[in-house]
């Protein structure tokens, strides 16, 4: 069961309006329910109002938070992540689990595929890295989108449980993800996977990891990856000093009636003021601020973006990472990489988590499946 009508999926699939951002043509999928750009989708608004927009912290809760140890604070952030989404599959999807070694790390891999298709050769494969700011998130949050993509594309989808910070800082999680791709490459025949059709995908921090792993694959000359799907990725951890890119709040249209709801949604990737003492997730992930300049941390800073796999870059209207995402798509295209960009209006960061509640999430799974089926 979904919280929306099937006609809304048809509406999204029919969208064909493009807007230019820094020379990149971006397919803008209008919300089926919002009045116009700058307004929240009705389903997104309903989720926000039910889960957090109308809730305020009591003084007791604020005091408890202030008294937390660093370990307790990390766990509290982890507990706040994710959304209880729904399984929309109409066919039986099988699941297998295995672990691999990446250096000293044990990495869990969940593998999804349609019933009876395990021995069917030549399937596309999607290796998925979940979001969560490099310090949280779980494979379980994205399990239902992974299953649906496996069904829609008749693909093998591998959901990676990589190491998290602060217990294991960069490059642990990054190395785990790269080794997961190598494992799939080596076992392609066993999994029924076509080695020429292996893709990486991730949302938010997972999108960062997918872009970084794609860079390493090119740099190493391994050429295992044919496609990168970057869902509202963080492609730079620097607020300034990014050649050609800058955050511009003026790029976000916000209706006055919903300003107080929307403004906090675009905090990610937004430069901090001098008196802002909040701890960012990248501060937890990185061993030092100097590491932010490494291209496997900030893919935008790579010396060259030529020779990378083709890309599908996904952004959300009310997401501070929207500008990074669309700029990076344009940068790839300028360097000869076949790249597409899609912006979903009316929704915010982490909308992938809301399968069954937002039509945009199901539509995104359809778009990913199309890309996987395209050799």
C-alpha positions as a Markdown table, in Angstrom:
| # | Residue | x | y | z |
|---|---|---|---|---|
| 1 | Unk | 0.0 | 0.0 | 0.0 |
| 2 | Unk | 1.2 | 3.5 | -0.8 |
| 3 | Unk | 0.2 | 6.9 | 0.6 |
| 4 | Unk | -0.3 | 8.3 | -3.0 |
| 5 | Unk | -2.3 | 7.5 | -6.1 |
| 6 | Unk | -0.8 | 5.7 | -9.1 |
| 7 | Unk | -1.6 | 8.7 | -11.3 |
| 8 | Unk | 1.1 | 10.6 | -9.4 |
| 9 | Unk | 3.7 | 8.1 | -10.7 |
| 10 | Unk | 2.4 | 8.6 | -14.2 |
| 11 | Unk | 2.6 | 12.4 | -13.7 |
| 12 | Unk | 6.3 | 12.1 | -12.7 |
| 13 | Unk | 7.2 | 9.8 | -15.5 |
| 14 | Unk | 5.7 | 12.2 | -18.0 |
| 15 | Unk | 7.9 | 15.2 | -16.9 |
| 16 | Unk | 10.1 | 16.6 | -19.6 |
| 17 | Unk | 11.0 | 20.2 | -18.5 |
| 18 | Unk | 14.7 | 21.0 | -18.3 |
| 19 | Unk | 16.4 | 23.9 | -16.4 |
| 20 | Unk | 20.0 | 24.9 | -16.9 |
| 21 | Unk | 22.4 | 25.0 | -13.8 |
| 22 | Unk | 25.9 | 26.1 | -14.6 |
| 23 | Unk | 25.6 | 24.7 | -18.1 |
| 24 | Unk | 24.0 | 21.4 | -17.0 |
| 25 | Unk | 20.6 | 20.6 | -18.4 |
| 26 | Unk | 18.6 | 19.3 | -15.4 |
| 27 | Unk | 15.4 | 17.4 | -15.8 |
| 28 | Unk | 13.0 | 18.9 | -13.3 |
| 29 | Unk | 10.2 | 16.6 | -12.1 |
| 30 | Unk | 7.5 | 18.9 | -10.7 |
| 31 | Unk | 5.6 | 17.7 | -7.6 |
| 32 | Unk | 2.2 | 16.2 | -8.4 |
| 33 | Unk | 0.7 | 18.0 | -5.4 |
| 34 | Unk | 2.7 | 21.2 | -4.7 |
| 35 | Unk | 1.3 | 24.5 | -6.0 |
| 36 | Unk | 4.5 | 25.4 | -7.8 |
| 37 | Unk | 8.2 | 25.5 | -7.3 |
| 38 | Unk | 9.1 | 26.7 | -3.8 |
| 39 | Unk | 6.3 | 24.7 | -2.1 |
| 40 | Unk | 6.6 | 21.4 | -0.3 |
| 41 | Unk | 4.9 | 18.3 | -1.9 |
| 42 | Unk | 1.8 | 17.5 | 0.1 |
| 43 | Unk | 3.0 | 14.0 | 1.0 |
| 44 | Unk | 6.4 | 15.4 | 2.2 |
| 45 | Unk | 4.6 | 18.0 | 4.3 |
| 46 | Unk | 2.4 | 15.3 | 5.9 |
| 47 | Unk | 5.5 | 13.2 | 6.8 |
| 48 | Unk | 7.2 | 16.3 | 8.3 |
| 49 | Unk | 4.2 | 17.3 | 10.3 |
| 50 | Unk | 3.7 | 13.8 | 11.7 |
| 51 | Unk | 7.3 | 13.1 | 12.6 |
| 52 | Unk | 9.1 | 16.3 | 13.5 |
| 53 | Unk | 7.8 | 19.7 | 12.3 |
| 54 | Unk | 5.3 | 20.1 | 15.1 |
| 55 | Unk | 7.6 | 18.6 | 17.8 |
| 56 | Unk | 9.7 | 20.8 | 20.1 |
| 57 | Unk | 12.3 | 19.7 | 22.7 |
| 58 | Unk | 11.5 | 20.1 | 26.3 |
| 59 | Unk | 14.0 | 21.7 | 28.7 |
| 60 | Unk | 14.6 | 18.3 | 30.2 |
| 61 | Unk | 15.3 | 16.7 | 26.8 |
| 62 | Unk | 17.8 | 19.6 | 26.0 |
| 63 | Unk | 19.5 | 19.0 | 29.3 |
| 64 | Unk | 19.8 | 15.3 | 28.7 |
| 65 | Unk | 21.3 | 15.9 | 25.3 |
| 66 | Unk | 23.8 | 18.4 | 26.7 |
| 67 | Unk | 24.9 | 15.9 | 29.3 |
| 68 | Unk | 25.6 | 13.1 | 26.8 |
| 69 | Unk | 29.0 | 11.7 | 26.4 |
| 70 | Unk | 30.5 | 11.8 | 22.8 |
| 71 | Unk | 29.7 | 8.1 | 22.4 |
| 72 | Unk | 26.1 | 8.7 | 23.5 |
| 73 | Unk | 25.7 | 11.7 | 21.2 |
| 74 | Unk | 26.9 | 9.6 | 18.2 |
| 75 | Unk | 24.4 | 6.9 | 19.1 |
| 76 | Unk | 21.6 | 9.5 | 19.5 |
| 77 | Unk | 22.3 | 10.8 | 16.0 |
| 78 | Unk | 22.3 | 7.2 | 14.6 |
| 79 | Unk | 19.0 | 6.4 | 16.3 |
| 80 | Unk | 17.4 | 9.5 | 14.7 |
| 81 | Unk | 18.3 | 8.4 | 11.1 |
| 82 | Unk | 16.2 | 6.5 | 8.6 |
| 83 | Unk | 12.5 | 6.2 | 8.0 |
| 84 | Unk | 10.1 | 3.2 | 8.2 |
| 85 | Unk | 9.5 | 2.7 | 4.5 |
| 86 | Unk | 7.5 | 0.0 | 2.7 |
| 87 | Unk | 8.1 | -3.0 | 0.5 |
| 88 | Unk | 6.4 | -2.3 | -2.8 |
| 89 | Unk | 7.6 | -5.4 | -4.6 |
| 90 | Unk | 5.0 | -7.4 | -6.5 |
| 91 | Unk | 7.3 | -10.3 | -7.1 |
| 92 | Unk | 9.2 | -12.5 | -4.7 |
| 93 | Unk | 12.7 | -11.2 | -4.1 |
| 94 | Unk | 15.3 | -13.6 | -2.7 |
| 95 | Unk | 18.0 | -12.4 | -0.3 |
| 96 | Unk | 21.4 | -13.8 | 0.5 |
| 97 | Unk | 23.9 | -12.6 | 3.0 |
| 98 | Unk | 27.7 | -13.0 | 3.2 |
| 99 | Unk | 30.7 | -11.3 | 4.7 |
| 100 | Unk | 34.0 | -10.4 | 3.1 |
| 101 | Unk | 37.2 | -9.0 | 4.4 |
| 102 | Unk | 38.5 | -5.5 | 3.6 |
| 103 | Unk | 41.8 | -5.3 | 5.3 |
| 104 | Unk | 41.0 | -5.8 | 9.0 |
| 105 | Unk | 37.3 | -5.0 | 8.5 |
| 106 | Unk | 34.5 | -7.5 | 8.1 |
| 107 | Unk | 32.0 | -6.1 | 5.6 |
| 108 | Unk | 28.4 | -7.5 | 5.3 |
| 109 | Unk | 26.8 | -7.8 | 1.8 |
| 110 | Unk | 23.1 | -8.4 | 1.3 |
| 111 | Unk | 22.3 | -9.6 | -2.2 |
| 112 | Unk | 18.8 | -9.2 | -3.7 |
| 113 | Unk | 17.5 | -10.8 | -6.9 |
| 114 | Unk | 14.2 | -12.0 | -8.4 |
| 115 | Unk | 13.1 | -15.5 | -7.6 |
| 116 | Unk | 14.5 | -18.2 | -10.0 |
| 117 | Unk | 16.9 | -15.7 | -11.5 |
| 118 | Unk | 20.0 | -16.7 | -9.5 |
| 119 | Unk | 21.5 | -18.8 | -12.3 |
| 120 | Unk | 20.3 | -16.5 | -15.1 |
| 121 | Unk | 23.5 | -15.0 | -16.6 |
| 122 | Unk | 24.1 | -11.5 | -17.9 |
| 123 | Unk | 22.1 | -9.5 | -15.3 |
| 124 | Unk | 23.0 | -5.9 | -14.5 |
| 125 | Unk | 24.3 | -5.3 | -10.9 |
| 126 | Unk | 23.9 | -2.4 | -8.6 |
| 127 | Unk | 26.3 | -2.1 | -5.6 |
| 128 | Unk | 24.6 | 0.2 | -3.1 |
| 129 | Unk | 26.1 | 2.3 | -0.4 |
| 130 | Unk | 23.6 | 3.6 | 2.2 |
| 131 | Unk | 23.6 | 7.2 | 3.5 |
| 132 | Unk | 24.0 | 8.4 | 7.1 |
| 133 | Unk | 26.7 | 10.9 | 7.2 |
| 134 | Unk | 29.5 | 8.3 | 7.3 |
| 135 | Unk | 28.6 | 7.7 | 10.9 |
| 136 | Unk | 25.1 | 6.2 | 10.8 |
| 137 | Unk | 22.5 | 4.7 | 8.6 |
| 138 | Unk | 22.1 | 1.0 | 8.0 |
| 139 | Unk | 21.5 | -1.4 | 5.0 |
| 140 | Unk | 18.1 | -2.0 | 6.5 |
| 141 | Unk | 16.9 | 1.6 | 5.8 |
| 142 | Unk | 17.5 | 1.1 | 2.0 |
| 143 | Unk | 16.5 | -2.5 | 1.8 |
| 144 | Unk | 13.1 | -1.9 | 0.3 |
| 145 | Unk | 14.3 | 0.5 | -2.4 |
| 146 | Unk | 17.1 | -2.1 | -3.2 |
| 147 | Unk | 14.5 | -4.9 | -3.5 |
| 148 | Unk | 12.3 | -2.8 | -5.8 |
| 149 | Unk | 15.2 | -1.9 | -8.1 |
| 150 | Unk | 16.1 | -5.6 | -8.3 |
| 151 | Unk | 12.6 | -6.4 | -9.4 |
| 152 | Unk | 12.2 | -3.5 | -11.8 |
| 153 | Unk | 15.6 | -4.0 | -13.5 |
| 154 | Unk | 15.8 | -7.8 | -13.1 |
| 155 | Unk | 19.1 | -7.0 | -11.6 |
| 156 | Unk | 21.3 | -8.2 | -8.7 |
| 157 | Unk | 21.5 | -5.5 | -6.1 |
| 158 | Unk | 24.2 | -5.7 | -3.4 |
| 159 | Unk | 23.6 | -3.7 | -0.3 |
| 160 | Unk | 26.9 | -2.9 | 1.5 |
| 161 | Unk | 27.3 | -2.7 | 5.3 |
| 162 | Unk | 30.5 | -0.7 | 5.4 |
| 163 | Unk | 32.5 | 0.6 | 8.5 |
| 164 | Unk | 31.2 | 3.7 | 10.2 |
| 165 | Unk | 33.0 | 6.6 | 11.9 |
| 166 | Unk | 34.0 | 7.6 | 14.5 |
| 167 | Unk | 35.0 | 4.1 | 15.4 |
| 168 | Unk | 36.6 | 3.7 | 11.9 |
| 169 | Unk | 37.4 | 6.9 | 10.2 |
| 170 | Unk | 38.3 | 7.5 | 6.5 |
| 171 | Unk | 39.6 | 5.5 | 4.6 |
| 172 | Unk | 37.9 | 2.5 | 6.3 |
| 173 | Unk | 34.4 | 2.8 | 4.9 |
| 174 | Unk | 35.7 | 3.9 | 1.5 |
| 175 | Unk | 38.1 | 0.9 | 1.3 |
| 176 | Unk | 35.2 | -1.4 | 2.4 |
| 177 | Unk | 33.0 | -0.1 | -0.5 |
| 178 | Unk | 35.8 | -0.5 | -3.1 |
| 179 | Unk | 36.5 | -4.1 | -1.9 |
| 180 | Unk | 32.7 | -4.8 | -2.2 |
| 181 | Unk | 32.9 | -3.8 | -5.9 |
| 182 | Unk | 36.0 | -6.0 | -6.4 |
| 183 | Unk | 34.2 | -8.9 | -4.7 |
| 184 | Unk | 31.2 | -8.6 | -7.1 |
| 185 | Unk | 33.6 | -8.3 | -10.0 |
| 186 | Unk | 35.4 | -11.5 | -9.1 |
| 187 | Unk | 32.2 | -13.5 | -8.4 |
| 188 | Unk | 30.2 | -12.1 | -11.3 |
| 189 | Unk | 29.6 | -15.5 | -13.0 |
| 190 | Unk | 28.5 | -17.0 | -9.7 |
| 191 | Unk | 26.0 | -14.2 | -9.2 |
| 192 | Unk | 24.8 | -14.2 | -12.8 |
| 193 | Unk | 26.2 | -10.7 | -13.3 |
| 194 | Unk | 27.5 | -9.2 | -16.5 |
| 195 | Unk | 30.9 | -7.7 | -15.7 |
| 196 | Unk | 30.3 | -5.0 | -18.2 |
| 197 | Unk | 27.1 | -3.9 | -16.4 |
| 198 | Unk | 28.2 | -3.3 | -12.8 |
| 199 | Unk | 27.0 | 0.0 | -11.3 |
| 200 | Unk | 27.6 | 1.8 | -8.0 |
| 201 | Unk | 25.0 | 3.8 | -6.3 |
| 202 | Unk | 24.6 | 5.6 | -3.0 |
| 203 | Unk | 22.5 | 8.3 | -1.3 |
| 204 | Unk | 24.1 | 11.3 | 0.5 |
| 205 | Unk | 27.3 | 10.0 | 2.2 |
| 206 | Unk | 26.7 | 6.8 | 0.2 |
| 207 | Unk | 26.7 | 9.0 | -3.0 |
| 208 | Unk | 30.0 | 10.4 | -1.9 |
| 209 | Unk | 31.4 | 6.9 | -1.5 |
| 210 | Unk | 30.0 | 5.9 | -5.0 |
| 211 | Unk | 31.7 | 8.9 | -6.6 |
| 212 | Unk | 34.9 | 8.3 | -4.8 |
| 213 | Unk | 35.0 | 4.6 | -5.6 |
| 214 | Unk | 34.4 | 5.4 | -9.3 |
| 215 | Unk | 37.4 | 7.7 | -9.2 |
| 216 | Unk | 39.6 | 5.0 | -7.6 |
| 217 | Unk | 38.4 | 2.5 | -10.2 |
| 218 | Unk | 39.5 | 4.8 | -12.9 |
| 219 | Unk | 42.8 | 5.7 | -11.2 |
| 220 | Unk | 43.7 | 2.1 | -10.6 |
| 221 | Unk | 42.8 | 1.2 | -14.2 |
| 222 | Unk | 40.5 | -1.6 | -13.0 |
| 223 | Unk | 37.5 | -0.4 | -15.0 |
| 224 | Unk | 35.0 | -2.5 | -13.1 |
| 225 | Unk | 32.3 | 0.2 | -12.9 |
| 226 | Unk | 30.2 | 1.0 | -15.9 |
| 227 | Unk | 27.7 | 3.4 | -14.2 |
| 228 | Unk | 27.6 | 5.6 | -11.2 |
| 229 | Unk | 24.3 | 6.7 | -9.7 |
| 230 | Unk | 24.7 | 9.6 | -7.2 |
| 231 | Unk | 21.7 | 10.4 | -5.1 |
| 232 | Unk | 22.1 | 13.9 | -3.5 |
| 233 | Unk | 25.8 | 13.1 | -2.9 |
| 234 | Unk | 28.2 | 15.2 | -0.9 |
| 235 | Unk | 31.0 | 15.8 | -3.5 |
| 236 | Unk | 33.0 | 18.3 | -1.5 |
| 237 | Unk | 33.6 | 18.7 | 2.2 |
| 238 | Unk | 35.0 | 22.2 | 1.8 |
| 239 | Unk | 32.8 | 25.2 | 2.2 |
| 240 | Unk | 35.2 | 27.4 | 0.2 |
| 241 | Unk | 38.1 | 26.7 | -2.1 |
| 242 | Unk | 36.1 | 24.6 | -4.6 |
| 243 | Unk | 37.2 | 25.7 | -8.1 |
| 244 | Unk | 34.0 | 26.8 | -10.0 |
| 245 | Unk | 31.6 | 25.9 | -7.3 |
| 246 | Unk | 30.0 | 27.9 | -4.5 |
| 247 | Unk | 26.9 | 27.6 | -2.4 |
| 248 | Unk | 24.3 | 30.3 | -3.3 |
| 249 | Unk | 21.2 | 30.5 | -1.1 |
| 250 | Unk | 19.7 | 32.6 | -3.8 |
| 251 | Unk | 19.3 | 29.5 | -6.0 |
| 252 | Unk | 16.6 | 28.2 | -3.6 |
| 253 | Unk | 13.1 | 29.4 | -4.2 |
| 254 | Unk | 11.1 | 29.2 | -0.9 |
| 255 | Unk | 7.5 | 30.3 | -0.5 |
| 256 | Unk | 7.1 | 32.7 | 2.4 |
| 257 | Unk | 4.2 | 30.6 | 3.9 |
| 258 | Unk | 6.6 | 27.6 | 4.4 |
| 259 | Unk | 9.9 | 29.3 | 4.9 |
| 260 | Unk | 10.3 | 28.2 | 8.5 |
| 261 | Unk | 9.8 | 24.6 | 7.5 |
| 262 | Unk | 11.9 | 24.6 | 4.4 |
| 263 | Unk | 14.9 | 26.7 | 5.5 |
| 264 | Unk | 16.3 | 24.0 | 7.9 |
| 265 | Unk | 16.1 | 21.5 | 5.1 |
| 266 | Unk | 18.8 | 23.2 | 3.2 |
| 267 | Unk | 21.3 | 23.2 | 6.1 |
| 268 | Unk | 23.5 | 20.4 | 4.7 |
| 269 | Unk | 26.3 | 21.8 | 2.6 |
| 270 | Unk | 25.5 | 25.3 | 3.7 |
| 271 | Unk | 28.6 | 27.3 | 4.9 |
| 272 | Unk | 28.7 | 27.8 | 8.6 |
| 273 | Unk | 28.9 | 31.2 | 10.3 |
| 274 | Unk | 31.8 | 32.0 | 12.5 |
| 275 | Unk | 29.8 | 31.6 | 15.7 |
| 276 | Unk | 28.3 | 28.2 | 14.6 |
| 277 | Unk | 29.9 | 25.6 | 16.9 |
| 278 | Unk | 27.9 | 22.6 | 15.7 |
| 279 | Unk | 29.9 | 19.4 | 14.9 |
| 280 | Unk | 29.4 | 18.4 | 11.3 |
| 281 | Unk | 29.3 | 14.7 | 10.3 |
| 282 | Unk | 32.4 | 15.1 | 8.2 |
| 283 | Unk | 34.3 | 16.2 | 11.3 |
| 284 | Unk | 33.5 | 12.8 | 12.7 |
| 285 | Unk | 34.4 | 10.9 | 9.5 |
| 286 | Unk | 37.8 | 12.5 | 8.7 |
| 287 | Unk | 41.0 | 11.9 | 10.6 |
| 288 | Unk | 42.0 | 15.5 | 10.0 |
| 289 | Unk | 40.6 | 18.6 | 8.2 |
| 290 | Unk | 43.5 | 18.2 | 5.7 |
| 291 | Unk | 41.9 | 15.0 | 4.6 |
| 292 | Unk | 39.0 | 17.0 | 3.2 |
| 293 | Unk | 41.2 | 17.9 | 0.2 |
| 294 | Unk | 41.7 | 14.3 | -0.8 |
| 295 | Unk | 39.7 | 13.5 | -4.0 |
| 296 | Unk | 38.4 | 10.3 | -2.5 |
| 297 | Unk | 36.9 | 12.5 | 0.3 |
| 298 | Unk | 35.9 | 15.4 | -2.0 |
| 299 | Unk | 35.5 | 14.0 | -5.5 |
| 300 | Unk | 34.9 | 17.5 | -6.8 |
| 301 | Unk | 38.6 | 18.3 | -6.2 |
| 302 | Unk | 39.9 | 15.5 | -8.4 |
| 303 | Unk | 42.6 | 16.7 | -10.8 |
| 304 | Unk | 40.7 | 15.2 | -13.7 |
| 305 | Unk | 37.2 | 13.8 | -14.2 |
| 306 | Unk | 37.8 | 12.4 | -17.6 |
| 307 | Unk | 37.4 | 8.7 | -18.2 |
| 308 | Unk | 34.9 | 8.2 | -15.4 |
| 309 | Unk | 31.8 | 5.9 | -15.9 |
| 310 | Unk | 28.6 | 7.4 | -17.1 |
| 311 | Unk | 26.5 | 9.0 | -14.4 |
| 312 | Unk | 23.0 | 9.7 | -13.2 |
| 313 | Unk | 22.9 | 12.4 | -10.6 |
| 314 | Unk | 19.8 | 12.9 | -8.5 |
| 315 | Unk | 18.9 | 16.0 | -6.5 |
| 316 | Unk | 16.0 | 17.3 | -4.4 |
| 317 | Unk | 14.6 | 20.8 | -4.6 |
| 318 | Unk | 14.9 | 21.5 | -0.8 |
| 319 | Unk | 18.3 | 20.0 | -0.2 |
| 320 | Unk | 21.5 | 22.0 | 0.5 |
| 321 | Unk | 23.4 | 19.4 | -1.5 |
| 322 | Unk | 21.3 | 20.1 | -4.6 |
| 323 | Unk | 23.8 | 22.6 | -6.0 |
| 324 | Unk | 26.8 | 20.3 | -5.4 |
| 325 | Unk | 24.9 | 17.5 | -7.2 |
| 326 | Unk | 24.0 | 19.4 | -10.3 |
| 327 | Unk | 27.3 | 21.2 | -10.5 |
| 328 | Unk | 29.1 | 17.8 | -10.4 |
| 329 | Unk | 26.9 | 16.4 | -13.1 |
| 330 | Unk | 27.9 | 19.4 | -15.3 |
| 331 | Unk | 31.5 | 18.9 | -14.4 |
| 332 | Unk | 31.4 | 15.3 | -15.5 |
| 333 | Unk | 29.7 | 16.3 | -18.8 |
| 334 | Unk | 32.3 | 19.0 | -19.4 |
| 335 | Unk | 35.0 | 16.3 | -19.1 |
| 336 | Unk | 33.4 | 14.0 | -21.7 |
| 337 | Unk | 31.4 | 11.8 | -19.2 |
| 338 | Unk | 27.9 | 10.9 | -20.4 |
| 339 | Unk | 25.9 | 12.4 | -17.5 |
| 340 | Unk | 22.2 | 13.0 | -16.7 |
| 341 | Unk | 20.7 | 15.0 | -13.9 |
| 342 | Unk | 17.2 | 14.8 | -12.4 |
| 343 | Unk | 15.8 | 17.2 | -9.8 |
| 344 | Unk | 12.7 | 16.2 | -7.8 |
| 345 | Unk | 10.7 | 19.2 | -6.7 |
| 346 | Unk | 8.8 | 19.4 | -3.5 |
| 347 | Unk | 11.0 | 17.0 | -1.5 |
| 348 | Unk | 14.1 | 17.2 | 0.7 |
| 349 | Unk | 17.2 | 15.4 | 1.5 |
| 350 | Unk | 16.9 | 11.6 | 2.3 |
| 351 | Unk | 13.6 | 11.3 | 0.3 |
| 352 | Unk | 14.9 | 7.8 | -0.8 |
| 353 | Unk | 14.1 | 6.6 | 2.7 |
| 354 | Unk | 10.4 | 7.3 | 2.2 |
| 355 | Unk | 9.4 | 4.5 | -0.3 |
| 356 | Unk | 5.6 | 4.1 | -0.1 |
| 357 | Unk | 5.1 | 7.5 | 1.3 |
| 358 | Unk | 6.4 | 9.7 | -1.5 |
| 359 | Unk | 5.7 | 9.1 | -5.2 |
| 360 | Unk | 9.1 | 10.6 | -6.0 |
| 361 | Unk | 10.9 | 7.8 | -4.3 |
| 362 | Unk | 9.1 | 5.1 | -6.3 |
| 363 | Unk | 9.7 | 7.2 | -9.5 |
| 364 | Unk | 13.4 | 7.3 | -8.6 |
| 365 | Unk | 13.5 | 3.5 | -8.3 |
| 366 | Unk | 12.0 | 3.4 | -11.8 |
| 367 | Unk | 14.6 | 5.8 | -13.2 |
| 368 | Unk | 17.4 | 3.8 | -11.7 |
| 369 | Unk | 16.0 | 0.6 | -13.1 |
| 370 | Unk | 15.8 | 2.2 | -16.6 |
| 371 | Unk | 19.5 | 3.3 | -16.3 |
| 372 | Unk | 20.5 | -0.3 | -15.3 |
| 373 | Unk | 18.7 | -1.8 | -18.2 |
| 374 | Unk | 20.4 | 0.6 | -20.6 |
| 375 | Unk | 23.7 | -1.1 | -21.6 |
